[in-house]
């Protein structure tokens, strides 16, 4: 099983202008650094929660059809395609009428449509591929706590850049600040 990012986010929940305002930084010399910190903060928040805080495209690859596909990161917005290698070794694209997306759950699930079953696939590695889109809309009001967490992380990293190593950029201490992300955490059963 492998989850692969196909198309990364092209926008961030926190803009460069918002980050610079938070940092009280009006010079443009640090724009590249601040932009990188914005992306790093979003990606760390996504890692901590199991959610996508900007629209993205992912692909899940499996050796066989499971009873239900668990799709991460949440929320799932649409299925782009379900492809599989049939018993003759030919790649097929499953008709969308053959499956149903449960995008109300976190994580999301893909199941066969009512009254149907998954088709037979060839017994080989990577025989089944599900490509899907996920993520919140950039201006979603539900992301207020996430953007606040991102700004705090960006501020810590920016103000203490000299004291950090590449490893410590991935870690912020567990404080009340991380509590801002708690409501977004996806718990796997």
Contact map, one row per residue, 1 for C-alpha under 8 A:
111000000000000000000000000000000000000000000000000000000001111000000000000000000000000000000000000000000000000000000000000001000000000000000000000000000000000000000000000000000000000000000
111100000000000000000000000000000000000000000000000000000011110000000000000000000000000000000000000000000000000000000000000000000000000000000000000000000000000000000000000000000000000000000
111110000000000000000000000000000000000000000000000000000111100000000001000000000000000000000000000000000000000000000000000000000000000000000000000000000000000000000000000000000000000000000
011111000000000000000000000000000000000000000000000000000111000000000000000000000000000000000000000000000000000000000000000000000000000000000000000000000000000000000000000000000000000000000
001111110000000000000000000000000000000000000000000000011110000000000000000000000000000000000000000000000000000000000000000000000000000000000000000000000000000000000000000000000000000000000
000111110000000000000000000000000000000000000000000000011110000000000000000000000000000000000000000000000000000000000000000000000000000000000000000000000000000000000000000000000000000000000
000011111000000000000000000000000000000000000000000000011100000000000000000000000000000000000000000000000000000000000000000000000000000000000000000000000000000000000000000000000000000000000
000011111100000000000000000000000000000000000000000000111000000000000000000000000000000000000000000000000000000000000000000000000000000000000000000000000000000000000000000000000000000000000
000000111111000000000000000000000000000000000000000001110000000000000000000000000000000000000000000000000000000000000000000000000000000000000000000000000000000000000000000000000000000000000
000000011111000000000000000000000000000000000000000001100000000000000000000000000000000000000000000000000000000000000000000000000000000000000000000000000000000000000000000000000000000000000
000000001111100000000000000000000000000000000000000001000000000000000000000000000000000000000000000000000000000000000000000000000000000001000000000000000000000000000000000000000000000000000
000000001111111000000000000000000000011001000000000011000000000000000000000000000000000000000000000000000000000000000000000000000000000001000000000000000000000000000000000000000000000000000
000000000011111000000000000000000000000001000000000011000000000000000000000000000000000000000000000000000000000000000000000000000000000001100010001000000000000000000000000000000000000000000
000000000001111101100000000000000000010000000000000000000000000000000000000000000000000000000000000000000000000000000000000000000000000000000000001001100000000000000000000000000000000000000
000000000001111111100000000000000000010000000000000000000000000000000000000000000000000000000000000000000000000000000000000000000000000000000000000000000000000000000000000000000000000000000
000000000000011111110000000000100110010000000000000000000000000000000000000000000000000000000000000000000000000000000000000000000000000000000000000000000000000000000000000000000000000000000
000000000000001111111000000000000000000000000000000000000000000000000000000000000000000000000000000000000000000000000000000000000000000000000000000000000000000000000000000000000000000000000
000000000000011111111100000000000000000000000000000000000000000000000000000000000000000000000000000000000000000000000000000000000000000000000000000000000000000000000000000000000000000000000
000000000000011111111110000000000100010000000000000000000000000000000000000000000000000000000000000000000000000000000000000000000000000000000000000000100100000000000000000000000000000000000
000000000000000111111111110000000100000000000000000000000000000000000000000000000000000000000000000000000000000000000000000000000000000000000000000000000000000000000000000000000000000000000
000000000000000011111111110000000000000000000000000000000000000000000000000000000000000000000000000000000000000000000000000000000000000000000000000000000000000000000000000000000000000000000
000000000000000001111111100000000000000000000000000000000000000000000000000000000000000000000000000000000000000000000000000000000000000000000000000000100010000000000000000000000000000000000
000000000000000000111111100000000000000000000000000000000000000000000000000000000000000000000000000000000000000000000000000000000000000000000000000000000010000000000000000000000000000000000
000000000000000000011111110000000000000000000000000000000000000000000000000000000000000000000000000000000000000000000000000000000000000000000000000000000000000000000000000000000000000000000
000000000000000000011111111000000000000000000000000000000000000000000000000000000000000000000000000000000000000000000000000000000000000000000000000000000000000000000000000000000000000000000
000000000000000000011001111100000000000000000000000000000000000000000000000000000000000000000000000000000000000000000000000000000000000000000000000000000000000000000000000000000000000000000
000000000000000000000000111111100000000000000000000000000000000000000000000000000000000000000000000000000000000000000000000000000000000000000000000000000000000000000000000000000000000000000
000000000000000000000000011111100000000000000000000000000000000000000000000000000000000000000000000000000000000000000000000000000000000000000000000000000000000000000000000000000000000000000
000000000000000000000000001111110000000000000000000000000000000000000000000000000000000000000000000000000000000000000000000000000000000000000000000000000000000000000000000000000000000000000
000000000000000000000000001111111100000000000000000000000000000000000000000000000000000000000000000000000000000000000000000000000000000000000000000000000000000000000000000000000000000000000
000000000000000100000000001111111110000000000000000000000000000000000000000000000000000000000000000000000000000000000000000000000000000000000000000000000000000000000000000000000000000000000
000000000000000000000000000011111111000000000000000000000000000000000000000000000000000000000000000000000000000000000000000000000000000000000000000000000000000000000000000000000000000000000
000000000000000000000000000001111111100000000000000000000000000000000000000000000000000000000000000000000000000000000000000000000000000000000000000000000000000000000000000000000000000000000
000000000000000100110000000001111111110000000000000000000000000000000000000000000000000000000000000000000000000000000000000000000000000000000000000000000100010000000000000000000000000000000
000000000000000100000000000000111111111000000000000000000000000000000000000000000000000000000000000000000000000000000000000000000000000000000000000000000000000000000000000000000000000000000
000000000000000000000000000000011111111100000000000000000000000000000000000000000000000000000000000000000000000000000000000000000000000000000000000000000000000000000000000000000000000000000
000000000000000000000000000000001111111110000000000000000000000000000000000000000000000000000000000000000000000000000000000000000000000000000000000000000100110000000000000000000000000000000
000000000001011100100000000000000111111111000000000000000000000000000000000000000000000000000000000000000000000000000000000000000000000000000000000001100100000000000000000000000000000000000
000000000001000000000000000000000011111111100000000000000000000000000000000000000000000000000000000000000000000000000000000000000000000000000000000000000000000000000000000000000000000000000
000000000000000000000000000000000001111111110000000000000000000000000000000000000000000000000000000000000000000000000000000000000000000000000000000000000000000000000000000000000000000000000
000000000000000000000000000000000000111111111000000000000000000000000000000000000000000000000000000000000000000000000000000000000000000000000000000001001100000000000000000000000000000000000
000000000001100000000000000000000000011111111100000010000000000000000000000000000000000000000000000000000000000000000000000000000000000000000000000001000000000000000000000000000000000000000
000000000000000000000000000000000000001111111110000000000000000000000000000000000000000000000000000000000000000000000000000000000000000000000000000000000000000000000000000000000000000000000
000000000000000000000000000000000000000111111111000000000000000000000000000000000000000000000000000000000000000000000000000000000000000000000000000000000000000000000000010000000000000000000
000000000000000000000000000000000000000011111111100000000000000000000000000000000000000000000000000000000000000000000000000000000000000000000000010001000000000000000000000000000000100000000
000000000000000000000000000000000000000001111111111110000000000000000000100000000000000000000000000000000000000000000000000000000000000000000000000000000000000000000000000000000000000000000
000000000000000000000000000000000000000000111111111000000000000000000000000000000000000000000000000000000000000000000000000000000000000000000000000000000000000000000000000000000000000000000
000000000000000000000000000000000000000000011111110000000000000000000000000000000000000000000000000000000000000000000000000000000000000000000000000000000000000000000000000000000000100010000
000000000000000000000000000000000000000000001111111000000000000000000000000000000000000000000000000000000000000000000000000000000000000000000000000000000000000000000000000000000000110111000
000000000000000000000000000000000000000000000111111100000000000000000001110000000000000000000000000000000000000000000000000000000000000000000000000000000000000000000000000000000000000011000
000000000000000000000000000000000000000000000110111110000000000000000001111000000000000000000000000000000000000000000000000000000000001000000000000000000000000000000000000000000000000111000
000000000000000000000000000000000000000000000100011111110000000000000000111000000000000000000000000000000000000000000000000000000000011100000000000000000000000000000000000000000000000000000
000000000001100000000000000000000000000001000100001111100000000000000000000000000000000000000000000000000000000000000000000000000000001111000010000000000000000000000000000000000000000000000
000000001111100000000000000000000000000000000000000111110000000000000000000000000000000000000000000000000000000000000000000000000000011111000000000000000000000000000000000000000000000000000
000000011100000000000000000000000000000000000000000111111000000000000000000000000000000000000000000000000000000000000000000000000000111111000000000000000000000000000000000000000000000000000
000011111000000000000000000000000000000000000000000101111100000000000000000000000000000000000000000000000000000000000000000000000000111000000000000000000000000000000000000000000000000000000
000011110000000000000000000000000000000000000000000000111110000000000000000000000000000000000000000000000000000000000000000000000011110000000000000000000000000000000000000000000000000000000
001111100000000000000000000000000000000000000000000000011111000000000000000000000000000000000000000000000000000000000000000000000011110000000000000000000000000000000000000000000000000000000
011111000000000000000000000000000000000000000000000000001111100000000000000000000000000000000000000000000000000000000000000000001111000000000000000000000000000000000000000000000000000000000
111100000000000000000000000000000000000000000000000000000111110000000010000000000000000000000000000000000000000000000000000000001110000000000000000000000000000000000000000000000000000000000
111000000000000000000000000000000000000000000000000000000011111000000000000000000000000000000000000000000000000000000000000001111100000000000000000000000000000000000000000000000000000000000
110000000000000000000000000000000000000000000000000000000001111110000000000000000000000000000000000000000000000000000000000011111000000000000000000000000000000000000000000000000000000000000
100000000000000000000000000000000000000000000000000000000000111110000000000000000000000000000000000000000000000000000000001111110000000000000000000000000000000000000000000000000000000000000
000000000000000000000000000000000000000000000000000000000000011111000000000000000000000000000000000000000000000000000000101101110000000000000000000000000000000000000000000000000000000000000
000000000000000000000000000000000000000000000000000000000000011111111000000000000000000000000000000000000000000000000100100000010000000000000000000000000000000000000000000000000000000000000
000000000000000000000000000000000000000000000000000000000000000111111000000000000000000000000000000000000000000000000000000000000000000000000000000000000000000000000000000000000000000000000
000000000000000000000000000000000000000000000000000000000000000011111000000000000000000000000000000000000000001000000000000000000000000000000000000000000000000000000000000000000000000000000
000000000000000000000000000000000000000000000000000000000000000011111100000000000000000000000000000000000000111100000000000000000000000000000000000000000000000000000000000000000000000000000
000000000000000000000000000000000000000000000000000000000000000011111110000000000000000000000000000000000000111000000000000000000000000000000000000000000000000000000000000000000000000000000
000000000000000000000000000000000000000000000000000000000000000000011111000000000000000000000000000000000011110000000000000000000000000000000000000000000000000000000000000000000000000000000
000000000000000000000000000000000000000000000000000000000001000000001111110100000000000000000000000000000011110000000000000000000000000000000000000000000000000000000000000000000000000000000
001000000000000000000000000000000000000000000000011000000000000000000111111100000000000000000000000000000011000000000000000000000000000000000000000000000000000000000000000000000000000000000
000000000000000000000000000000000000000000000100011100000000000000000011111100000000000000000000000000000010000000000000000000000000011000000000000000000000000000000000000000000000000000000
000000000000000000000000000000000000000000000000011100000000000000000011111100000000000000000000000000000111000000000000000000000000011000000000000000000000000000000000000000000000000001000
000000000000000000000000000000000000000000000000001100000000000000000001111110000000000000000000000000111111000000000000000000000000011100000000000000000000000000000000000000000000000000000
000000000000000000000000000000000000000000000000000000000000000000000011111111000000000000000000000000100011000000000000000000000001111000000000000000000000000000000000000000000000000000000
000000000000000000000000000000000000000000000000000000000000000000000000001111100000000000000000000000100000000000000000000000000001111000000000000000000000000000000000000000000000000000000
000000000000000000000000000000000000000000000000000000000000000000000000000111110000000000000000000010000000000000000000000000000001110000000000000000000000000000000000000000000000000000000
000000000000000000000000000000000000000000000000000000000000000000000000000011111100000000000000000010000000000000000000000000000111100000000000000000000000000000000000000000000000000000000
000000000000000000000000000000000000000000000000000000000000000000000000000001111100000000000000000000000000000000000000000000000111100000000000000000000000000000000000000000000000000000000
000000000000000000000000000000000000000000000000000000000000000000000000000000111110000000001101000000000000000000000000000000001111000000000000000000000000000000000000000000000000000000000
000000000000000000000000000000000000000000000000000000000000000000000000000000111111000000001100000000000000000000000000000000011110000000000000000000000000000000000000000000000000000000000
000000000000000000000000000000000000000000000000000000000000000000000000000000001111100000111100000000000000000000000000000000011100000000000000000000000000000000000000000000000000000000000
000000000000000000000000000000000000000000000000000000000000000000000000000000000111110000111100000000000000000000000000100000111000000000000000000000000000000000000000000000000000000000000
000000000000000000000000000000000000000000000000000000000000000000000000000000000011111111110000000000000000000000000000110000110000000000000000000000000000000000000000000000000000000000000
000000000000000000000000000000000000000000000000000000000000000000000000000000000001111111110000000000000000000000000001110000000000000000000000000000000000000000000000000000000000000000000
000000000000000000000000000000000000000000000000000000000000000000000000000000000000111111000000000000000000000000000001111000000000000000000000000000000000000000000000000000000000000000000
000000000000000000000000000000000000000000000000000000000000000000000000000000000000111111000000000000000000000000000000010000000000000000000000000000000000000000000000000000000000000000000
000000000000000000000000000000000000000000000000000000000000000000000000000000000000111111100000000000000000000000000000010000000000000000000000000000000000000000000000000000000000000000000
000000000000000000000000000000000000000000000000000000000000000000000000000000000000111111110000000000000000000000000000000000000000000000000000000000000000000000000000000000000000000000000
000000000000000000000000000000000000000000000000000000000000000000000000000000000011110011111000000000000000000000000000000000000000000000000000000000000000000000000000000000000000000000000
000000000000000000000000000000000000000000000000000000000000000000000000000000000011110001111100000000000000000000000000000000000000000000000000000000000000000000000000000000000000000000000
000000000000000000000000000000000000000000000000000000000000000000000000000000001111000000111110000000000000000000000000000000000000000000000000000000000000000000000000000000000000000000000
000000000000000000000000000000000000000000000000000000000000000000000000000000001111000000011111010000000000000000000000000000000000000000000000000000000000000000000000000000000000000000000
000000000000000000000000000000000000000000000000000000000000000000000000000000000000000000001111111000000000000000000000000000000000000000000000000000000000000000000000000000000000000000000
000000000000000000000000000000000000000000000000000000000000000000000000000000001000000000000111111100000000000000000000000000000000000000000000000000000000000000000000000000000000000000000
000000000000000000000000000000000000000000000000000000000000000000000000000000000000000000000011111100000000000010000000000000000000000000000000000000000000000000000000000000000000000000000
000000000000000000000000000000000000000000000000000000000000000000000000000000000000000000000111111100000000000110011100000000000000000000000000000000000000000000000000000000000000000000000
000000000000000000000000000000000000000000000000000000000000000000000000000000000000000000000011111110000000011111000000000000000000000000000000000000000000000000000000000000000000000000000
000000000000000000000000000000000000000000000000000000000000000000000000000000000000000000000001111111000000011111000000000000000000000000000000000000000000000000000000000000000000000000000
000000000000000000000000000000000000000000000000000000000000000000000000000001100000000000000000001111100001111000000000000000000000000000000000000000000000000000000000000000000000000000000
000000000000000000000000000000000000000000000000000000000000000000000000000000000000000000000000000111111001111000000000000000000000000000000000000000000000000000000000000000000000000000000
000000000000000000000000000000000000000000000000000000000000000000000000001110000000000000000000000011111111100000000000000000000000000000000000000000000000000000000000000000000000000000000
000000000000000000000000000000000000000000000000000000000000000000000000001000000000000000000000000001111101000000000000000000000000000000000000000000000000000000000000000000000000000000000
000000000000000000000000000000000000000000000000000000000000000000000000001000000000000000000000000001111111100000000000000000000000000000000000000000000000000000000000000000000000000000000
000000000000000000000000000000000000000000000000000000000000000000000000011000000000000000000000000000111111000000000000000000000000000000000000000000000000000000000000000000000000000001100
000000000000000000000000000000000000000000000000000000000000000000000111111100000000000000000000000000101111100000000000000000000000000000000000000000000000000000000000000000000000000001010
000000000000000000000000000000000000000000000000000000000000000000000111011100000000000000000000000011111111110000000000000000000000000000000000000000000000000000000000000000000000000000000
000000000000000000000000000000000000000000000000000000000000000000011110000000000000000000000000000011101011111000000000000000000000000000000000000000000000000000000000000000000000000000000
000000000000000000000000000000000000000000000000000000000000000000011110000000000000000000000000001111000001111100000000000000000000000000000000000000000000000000000000000000000000000000000
000000000000000000000000000000000000000000000000000000000000000000111000000000000000000000000000001111000000111110000000000000000000000000000000000000000000000000000000000000000000000000000
000000000000000000000000000000000000000000000000000000000000000000010000000000000000000000000000011100000000011111111100000000000000000000000000000000000000000000000000000000000000000000000
000000000000000000000000000000000000000000000000000000000000000000000000000000000000000000000000111100000000001111111000000000000000000000000000000000000000000000000000000000000000000000000
000000000000000000000000000000000000000000000000000000000000000000000000000000000000000000000000001100000000000111110000000000000000000000000000000000000000000000000000000000000000000000000
000000000000000000000000000000000000000000000000000000000000000000000000000000000000000000000000000000000000000111111000000000000000000000000000000000000000000000000000000000000000000000000
000000000000000000000000000000000000000000000000000000000000000000000000000000000000000000000000010000000000000111111100000000000000000000000000000000000000000000000000000000000000000000000
000000000000000000000000000000000000000000000000000000000000000000000000000000000000000000000000010000000000000110111110000000000000000000000000000000000000000000000000000000000000000000000
000000000000000000000000000000000000000000000000000000000000000010000000000000000000000000000000010000000000000100011111000000000000000000000000000000000000000000000000000000000000000000000
000000000000000000000000000000000000000000000000000000000000000000000000000000000000000000000000000000000000000000001111100000000000000000000000000000000000000000000000000000000000000000000
000000000000000000000000000000000000000000000000000000000000000000000000000000000000011000000000000000000000000000000111110000000000000000000000000000000000000000000000000000000000000000000
000000000000000000000000000000000000000000000000000000000000000110000000000000000001111000000000000000000000000000000011111000110000000000000000000000000000000000000000000000000000000000000
000000000000000000000000000000000000000000000000000000000000000000000000000000000000111110000000000000000000000000000001111100100000000000000000000000000000000000000000000000000000000000000
000000000000000000000000000000000000000000000000000000000000001100000000000000000000001000000000000000000000000000000000111110100000000000000000000000000000000000000000000000000000000000000
000000000000000000000000000000000000000000000000000000000000001100000000000000000000000000000000000000000000000000000000011111100000000000000000000000000000000000000000000000000000000000000
000000000000000000000000000000000000000000000000000000000000011000000000000000000000000000000000000000000000000000000000001111100000000000000000000000000000000000000000000000000000000000000
100000000000000000000000000000000000000000000000000000000000111100000000000000000000000000000000000000000000000000000000000111111000000000000000000000000000000000000000000000000000000000000
000000000000000000000000000000000000000000000000000000000000111100000000000000000001100000000000000000000000000000000000111111111000000000000000000000000000000000000000000000000000000000000
000000000000000000000000000000000000000000000000000000000000111110000000000000000111100000000000000000000000000000000000100001111100000000000000000000000000000000000000000000000000000000000
000000000000000000000000000000000000000000000000000000000011110000000000000000001111000000000000000000000000000000000000000001111110000000000000000000000000000000000000000000000000000000000
000000000000000000000000000000000000000000000000000000000011100000000000000000111110000000000000000000000000000000000000000000011111000000000000000000000000000000000000000000000000000000000
000000000000000000000000000000000000000000000000000000001111000000000000000000111100000000000000000000000000000000000000000000001111100000000000000000000000000000000000000000000000000000000
000000000000000000000000000000000000000000000000000000001110000000000000000111111000000000000000000000000000000000000000000000000111110000000000000000000000000000000000000000000000000000000
000000000000000000000000000000000000000000000000000000111100000000000000000111110000000000000000000000000000000000000000000000000011111000000000000000000000000000000000000000000000000000000
000000000000000000000000000000000000000000000000000101111100000000000000111111000000000000000000000000000000000000000000000000000001111100000000000000000000000000000000000000000000000000000
000000000000000000000000000000000000000000000000001111110000000000000000111110000000000000000000000000000000000000000000000000000000111110000000000000000000000000000000000000000000000000000
000000000000000000000000000000000000000000000000000111100000000000000000001000000000000000000000000000000000000000000000000000000000011111010000000000000000000000000000000000000000000000000
000000000000000000000000000000000000000000000000000011100000000000000000000000000000000000000000000000000000000000000000000000000000001111110000000000000000000000000000000000000000000000000
000000000011100000000000000000000000000000000000000011100000000000000000000000000000000000000000000000000000000000000000000000000000000111110000000000000000000000000000000000000000000000000
000000000000100000000000000000000000000000000000000000000000000000000000000000000000000000000000000000000000000000000000000000000000000011111010000000000000000000000000000000000000000000000
000000000000000000000000000000000000000000000000000000000000000000000000000000000000000000000000000000000000000000000000000000000000000111111110000000000000000000000000000000000000000000000
000000000000000000000000000000000000000000000000000000000000000000000000000000000000000000000000000000000000000000000000000000000000000000111111000000000000000000000000000000000000000000000
000000000000000000000000000000000000000000000000000000000000000000000000000000000000000000000000000000000000000000000000000000000000000000011111100000000000000000000000000000000000000000000
000000000000100000000000000000000000000000000000000010000000000000000000000000000000000000000000000000000000000000000000000000000000000000111111111000000000000000000000000000000000000000000
000000000000000000000000000000000000000000000000000000000000000000000000000000000000000000000000000000000000000000000000000000000000000000001111111100000000000000000000000000000000000000000
000000000000000000000000000000000000000000000000000000000000000000000000000000000000000000000000000000000000000000000000000000000000000000000111111110000000000000000000000000000001100000000
000000000000000000000000000000000000000000001000000000000000000000000000000000000000000000000000000000000000000000000000000000000000000000000011111111000000000000000000000000000001100000000
000000000000110000000000000000000000000000000000000000000000000000000000000000000000000000000000000000000000000000000000000000000000000000000011111111100000000000000000000000000000000000000
000000000000000000000000000000000000000000000000000000000000000000000000000000000000000000000000000000000000000000000000000000000000000000000001111111110000000000000000000000000001000000000
000000000000000000000000000000000000000000000000000000000000000000000000000000000000000000000000000000000000000000000000000000000000000000000000111111111000000000000000000000001101100000000
000000000000010000000000000000000000010011001000000000000000000000000000000000000000000000000000000000000000000000000000000000000000000000000000011111111100000000000000000000000000000000000
000000000000010000100100000000000000010000000000000000000000000000000000000000000000000000000000000000000000000000000000000000000000000000000000001111111110000000000000000000000000000000000
000000000000000000000000000000000000000000000000000000000000000000000000000000000000000000000000000000000000000000000000000000000000000000000000000111111111000000000000000000001000000000000
000000000000000000000000000000000000000010000000000000000000000000000000000000000000000000000000000000000000000000000000000000000000000000000000000011111111100000000000000100000000000000000
000000000000000000100000000000000100110010000000000000000000000000000000000000000000000000000000000000000000000000000000000000000000000000000000000001111111110000000000000000000000000000000
000000000000000000000110000000000000000000000000000000000000000000000000000000000000000000000000000000000000000000000000000000000000000000000000000000111111111000000000000000000000000000000
000000000000000000000000000000000000000000000000000000000000000000000000000000000000000000000000000000000000000000000000000000000000000000000000000000011111111100000000000000000000000000000
000000000000000000000000000000000000100000000000000000000000000000000000000000000000000000000000000000000000000000000000000000000000000000000000000000001111111110010000100000000000000000000
000000000000000000000000000000000100100000000000000000000000000000000000000000000000000000000000000000000000000000000000000000000000000000000000000000000111111110000000000000000000000000000
000000000000000000000000000000000000000000000000000000000000000000000000000000000000000000000000000000000000000000000000000000000000000000000000000000000011111110000000000000000000000000000
000000000000000000000000000000000000000000000000000000000000000000000000000000000000000000000000000000000000000000000000000000000000000000000000000000000001111111110000000000000000000000000
000000000000000000000000000000000000000000000000000000000000000000000000000000000000000000000000000000000000000000000000000000000000000000000000000000000000111111110000000000000000000000000
000000000000000000000000000000000000000000000000000000000000000000000000000000000000000000000000000000000000000000000000000000000000000000000000000000000000000111110000000000000000000000000
000000000000000000000000000000000000000000000000000000000000000000000000000000000000000000000000000000000000000000000000000000000000000000000000000000000000000111111000000000000000000000000
000000000000000000000000000000000000000000000000000000000000000000000000000000000000000000000000000000000000000000000000000000000000000000000000000000000000100111111111100000000000000000000
000000000000000000000000000000000000000000000000000000000000000000000000000000000000000000000000000000000000000000000000000000000000000000000000000000000000000000111111100000000000000000000
000000000000000000000000000000000000000000000000000000000000000000000000000000000000000000000000000000000000000000000000000000000000000000000000000000000000000000011111110000000000000000000
000000000000000000000000000000000000000000000000000000000000000000000000000000000000000000000000000000000000000000000000000000000000000000000000000000000000000000011111111000000000000000000
000000000000000000000000000000000000000000000000000000000000000000000000000000000000000000000000000000000000000000000000000000000000000000000000000000000000000000011111111100000000000000000
000000000000000000000000000000000000000000000000000000000000000000000000000000000000000000000000000000000000000000000000000000000000000000000000000000000000100000011111111100000000000000000
000000000000000000000000000000000000000000010000000000000000000000000000000000000000000000000000000000000000000000000000000000000000000000000000000000000000000000000111111100000000000000000
000000000000000000000000000000000000000000000000000000000000000000000000000000000000000000000000000000000000000000000000000000000000000000000000000000000000000000000011111110000000000000000
000000000000000000000000000000000000000000000000000000000000000000000000000000000000000000000000000000000000000000000000000000000000000000000000000000001000000000000001111111000000000000000
000000000000000000000000000000000000000000000000000000000000000000000000000000000000000000000000000000000000000000000000000000000000000000000000000000000000000000000000001111100000000000000
000000000000000000000000000000000000000000000000000000000000000000000000000000000000000000000000000000000000000000000000000000000000000000000000000000000000000000000000000111111100000000000
000000000000000000000000000000000000000000000000000000000000000000000000000000000000000000000000000000000000000000000000000000000000000000000000000000000000000000000000000011111110000000000
000000000000000000000000000000000000000000000000000000000000000000000000000000000000000000000000000000000000000000000000000000000000000000000000000000000000000000000000000001111111000000000
000000000000000000000000000000000000000000000000000000000000000000000000000000000000000000000000000000000000000000000000000000000000000000000000000010010000000000000000000001111111000000000
000000000000000000000000000000000000000000000000000000000000000000000000000000000000000000000000000000000000000000000000000000000000000000000000000010000000000000000000000001111111110000000
000000000000000000000000000000000000000000000000000000000000000000000000000000000000000000000000000000000000000000000000000000000000000000000000000000000000000000000000000000111111111000000
000000000000000000000000000000000000000000000000000000000000000000000000000000000000000000000000000000000000000000000000000000000000000000000000110110000000000000000000000000011111111000000
000000000000000000000000000000000000000000001001100000000000000000000000000000000000000000000000000000000000000000000000000000000000000000000000110010000000000000000000000000000111111110000
000000000000000000000000000000000000000000000000100000000000000000000000000000000000000000000000000000000000000000000000000000000000000000000000000000000000000000000000000000000111111110000
000000000000000000000000000000000000000000000000000000000000000000000000000000000000000000000000000000000000000000000000000000000000000000000000000000000000000000000000000000000011111110000
000000000000000000000000000000000000000000000000101000000000000000000000000000000000000000000000000000000000000000000000000000000000000000000000000000000000000000000000000000000000111111000
000000000000000000000000000000000000000000000001111000000000000000000000000000000000000000000000000000000000000000000000000000000000000000000000000000000000000000000000000000000000111111100
000000000000000000000000000000000000000000000000111000000000000000000000010000000000000000000000000000000110000000000000000000000000000000000000000000000000000000000000000000000000000111110
000000000000000000000000000000000000000000000000000000000000000000000000000000000000000000000000000000000100000000000000000000000000000000000000000000000000000000000000000000000000000011111
000000000000000000000000000000000000000000000000000000000000000000000000000000000000000000000000000000000010000000000000000000000000000000000000000000000000000000000000000000000000000001111
000000000000000000000000000000000000000000000000000000000000000000000000000000000000000000000000000000000000000000000000000000000000000000000000000000000000000000000000000000000000000000111
